Amino acid sequence: MKKTVETIFKILEAERPYTLLNAVDAEEEEDIESPCYEYDGGLDSLLGALADAVGRDDRYRDSFGTVLKTSPEALTLPQISTYLTWLVTEEKDCGGLIAGEIENGVLKRVLSRLLVLCP
């Protein structure tokens, strides 16, 4: 698990470790329902493998709202499981959730917390 987290951190060192594949041209009338992102180094797959290693939370929808309100530095291992399950499950439609968590800095903070809990 530690090696996977370290690999993810290396990918996150890039200024922008993802590409928006279907950017909408403001001049075009065509609407795209949902943006689609591609992540460098298979970041989305690595996060999926990490979620599996931590243990996916099949009931994540029941508690992810509380987890999102909790400081990443205070998360427990079950809460990290909920966070990772939410992140990889909701991203599967290319919606950019992972990109948002990269941009707001939360993903790095959660991964740092995971390393504290599972050195």
Secondary structure, DSSP 8 states (H G I E B T S, - for coil): -HHHHHHHHHHHTSS--EEESS---TT-----SS--EEEGGGHHHHHHHHHHHH---TTHHHHHHHHHHS-GGG--HHHHHHHHHHHHHHHTT--SHHHHHHHTSHHHHHHHHHHHH--
